[in-house]
Amino acid sequence: MLKQERQQKIVEILNDEQKVIASDLSLRLDVSEDTIRRDLKELDNKGLIRRVHSGALRIGPPVEDFSKRQDVMKEAKQALARKAIEFVKDKMVILIDGGTTNLQFVNQLPLTLKATIITNSPPIAIALANHNDVEVIMLGGTLFKESMVNLGIETVEALENIRADLYVMGVHKIDATIGISVPSLGEASVKRKMVAISNEVLSMVTSDKLNTFSNHIVSPASQLTYLITDNIQPEVTRLYDSQQITVVND
């Protein structure tokens, strides 16, 4: 098998299985582990995969602006949001950060809901304008336009005196071993604080984000209380179950 064919096969395996081990690839493709490591390094340099210590993870969805992401996998996000609504009760204090899936979640909240919702996302605050019995608290900060959320010291300090019943966390990338991660250091800091002040943490994650990671770790996956996702593989479900995370498959 030529190198180009072998590397294409590695990418195909990753897309199907989400992560690979170098020693396993060596056996499957009948080449040495050194050859596989060189292949993984080249593919990583091309931005096609993400190399890790013992193998590789698929690269996951690209980083795109909020407006571009709104129509991506829209029906899947709506389905996840419908599942997440089941965990919302009247009189809750709910913390919601940014994300297009979180916006779908807010759009499906019943107009009769009586709750306090705290958010650093202007689009989410605006979406709650017609919920007459929802008190909306908008966190200040510097607008990070890529994700349409307010970030910075001001945002973190505003969270100091808050205790939330439920934090609905927008997830950029997640891996059961590496944890929850984002490309922005500022976003990671705010999310980390939100986790720390919340009794429970819920995330809605489309399957393209599973077994992927980015540059800045927010928290271990075990900080999640509920993971709502679609098309999750049984072995991945077991990994999250072992961390006492309630996995809800759409």
Backbone hydrogen bonds, N-H to C=O, Kabsch-Sander energy under -0.5 kcal/mol:
donor,donor_aa,acceptor,acceptor_aa,energy
6,R,2,L,-2.7
7,Q,3,K,-2.8
8,Q,4,Q,-2.0
9,K,5,E,-2.2
10,I,6,R,-2.1
11,V,7,Q,-2.1
12,E,8,Q,-2.3
13,I,9,K,-2.5
14,L,10,I,-2.4
15,N,11,V,-2.4
16,D,12,E,-1.7
17,E,13,I,-3.1
18,Q,14,L,-3.0
19,K,17,E,-0.7
20,V,56,A,-2.5
22,A,54,S,-2.8
25,L,21,I,-2.4
26,S,22,A,-2.2
27,L,23,S,-1.4
28,R,24,D,-2.4
29,L,25,L,-2.7
30,D,26,S,-0.7
31,V,26,S,-1.7
36,I,32,S,-1.9
37,R,33,E,-2.7
38,R,34,D,-2.1
39,D,35,T,-2.4
40,L,36,I,-2.8
41,K,37,R,-2.2
42,E,38,R,-2.4
43,L,39,D,-2.7
44,D,40,L,-2.3
45,N,41,K,-2.4
46,K,42,E,-1.5
47,G,44,D,-1.5
48,L,43,L,-2.5
49,I,43,L,-0.8
50,R,57,L,-3.0
51,R,49,I,-0.5
52,V,55,G,-2.2
55,G,52,V,-0.5
56,A,20,V,-2.0
57,L,50,R,-3.0
58,R,18,Q,-1.8
59,I,48,L,-0.7
64,E,62,P,-0.6
66,F,146,E,-1.3
69,R,65,D,-1.5
70,Q,66,F,-0.9
72,V,69,R,-1.1
74,K,71,D,-0.8
77,K,73,M,-2.3
78,Q,74,K,-2.2
79,A,75,E,-2.1
80,L,76,A,-2.1
81,A,77,K,-2.3
82,R,78,Q,-2.0
83,K,79,A,-1.4
84,A,80,L,-2.1
85,I,81,A,-1.9
86,E,82,R,-0.5
86,E,83,K,-1.0
87,F,84,A,-2.1
88,V,85,I,-1.9
91,K,114,K,-4.5
92,M,89,K,-1.3
94,I,92,M,-0.6
94,I,116,T,-3.2
95,L,166,L,-3.1
96,I,94,I,-0.5
96,I,118,I,-2.7
97,D,168,V,-1.6
103,L,99,G,-1.6
104,Q,100,T,-1.7
105,F,101,T,-2.1
106,V,102,N,-2.3
107,N,103,L,-2.3
108,Q,104,Q,-1.0
108,Q,105,F,-0.8
109,L,106,V,-1.2
113,L,110,P,-1.8
115,A,113,L,-0.6
115,A,133,D,-1.1
116,T,92,M,-2.5
117,I,135,E,-2.9
118,I,94,I,-2.9
119,T,137,I,-2.4
120,N,96,I,-0.7
125,A,121,S,-2.2
126,I,122,P,-2.5
127,A,123,P,-1.9
128,L,124,I,-0.9
128,L,125,A,-0.7
129,A,126,I,-1.8
131,H,128,L,-1.7
132,N,130,N,-1.3
134,V,131,H,-1.8
135,E,115,A,-2.3
135,E,133,D,-0.6
136,V,134,V,-0.6
137,I,117,I,-2.8
137,I,135,E,-0.6
138,M,136,V,-0.6
139,L,119,T,-3.1
139,L,137,I,-0.6
142,T,151,L,-3.0
144,F,149,V,-3.5
145,K,143,L,-1.0
147,S,144,F,-0.9
148,M,144,F,-1.6
149,V,144,F,-1.3
150,N,120,N,-3.0
151,L,142,T,-2.4
156,V,152,G,-2.0
157,E,153,I,-2.9
158,A,154,E,-1.7
159,L,155,T,-0.8
159,L,156,V,-0.9
160,E,157,E,-1.2
162,I,159,L,-1.6
164,A,197,I,-2.3
165,D,93,V,-2.3
166,L,93,V,-1.6
167,Y,200,E,-2.5
168,V,95,L,-3.3
168,V,166,L,-0.6
169,M,167,Y,-0.9
169,M,202,L,-2.4
172,H,170,G,-0.5
173,K,181,S,-1.2
174,I,209,K,-1.9
175,D,179,G,-2.0
179,G,175,D,-2.3
180,I,219,S,-2.7
181,S,173,K,-2.4
182,V,216,H,-2.4
188,A,184,S,-2.0
189,S,185,L,-2.1
190,V,186,G,-1.8
191,K,187,E,-2.5
192,R,188,A,-2.3
193,K,189,S,-1.7
194,M,190,V,-2.2
195,V,191,K,-2.3
196,A,192,R,-1.8
197,I,193,K,-1.2
198,S,195,V,-1.4
199,N,164,A,-2.5
200,E,165,D,-0.8
202,L,167,Y,-3.0
203,S,226,Y,-2.0
205,V,203,S,-0.6
205,V,228,I,-3.0
209,K,206,T,-2.3
210,L,207,S,-0.9
211,N,174,I,-1.3
212,T,174,I,-1.7
212,T,209,K,-0.8
216,H,182,V,-2.3
217,I,215,N,-0.5
218,V,180,I,-3.5
219,S,180,I,-1.0
223,Q,220,P,-1.8
224,L,221,A,-2.2
225,T,201,V,-2.9
226,Y,201,V,-2.2
227,L,246,T,-2.7
228,I,203,S,-3.0
228,I,226,Y,-0.5
229,T,227,L,-0.6
229,T,248,V,-2.4
230,D,205,V,-0.7
236,V,233,Q,-0.7
237,T,233,Q,-2.4
238,R,234,P,-2.1
239,L,235,E,-1.3
240,Y,236,V,-1.9
241,D,237,T,-2.8
242,S,238,R,-2.1
243,Q,240,Y,-1.2
244,Q,241,D,-2.0
245,I,240,Y,-1.7
246,T,225,T,-2.6
247,V,245,I,-0.8
248,V,227,L,-3.0
248,V,246,T,-0.5
249,N,247,V,-0.6
250,D,229,T,-2.8
